[in-house]
Amino acid sequence: MDTNINSKCLELKNARIHYLETGHKNSISVLLLHGASFTAHTWQEIGTLDLLTTKGYRAVAIDIPGYGRSQRISVSSSGFLQQILNQLNLNLPILVSPSMSGSYSLPFVINSYNQLGGFVAVSPVGIERFQDALKGIKLPTLAIWGSNDRIIPKEKADLLIELMPNTQKVILTDAGHACYIEKTEEFHEHLIKFLETIDLIKE
């Protein structure tokens, strides 16, 4: 199914931030970040945006400042994501964060986990650096790694489970750091399963 994926921009601190959006605005939202070698467009290329839309989600893939078609911006990483949630009216989105984008997602999880419905950590950077602050956060989390990840070894998934008690782990066999590129079908399967079982009703 070919879904209608819209390429849009918003203004943030006099900078243009580019994003791709699809799905109904009042559906449960999935906010996708990207790694250093990729952009928002990657999620379109591997079919993630199409899949999320067909499953009834609103999907938003952001070009992180200085990547893709987004301009650089002087704002904290946590502040950047807060502005994105505010401007796009994302209510309790599930945040998908691979690799380099951990420097954005982990501080936001620490400061604003009550604004998220869930967190998909795809071998993000920075777990050790933020481990004291992450400890005890009960946000529903999926830690998903490639078994052959040489950049962020899969043992960091176990660390995340120790720190965040509501975390489940998936290791994709024979996949490297960008496991969602190498094992896209399996990645999608686990992503959708997590989204469907997540409890979005806040206590």
Buried (B, 14 or more C-beta within 10 A) or exposed (E): EEBEBEEEBBEBEEBBBBBBBBBEEEBBBBBBBBBEEBBBBBBBEBEBBBBBBBBEBBBBBBBBBEBBBBBEBEBEBBBBBBBBBEEBEBBBBBBBBBBBBBBBBBBBBBBEBEBBBBBBBBBBBBBEEBBEBBEEBEBBBBBBBBBBBEEBBBEBBBBBBEBBEBBBBBBBEEBBBBBBBBBBEBBBEBBBEBBEEBEBEEE
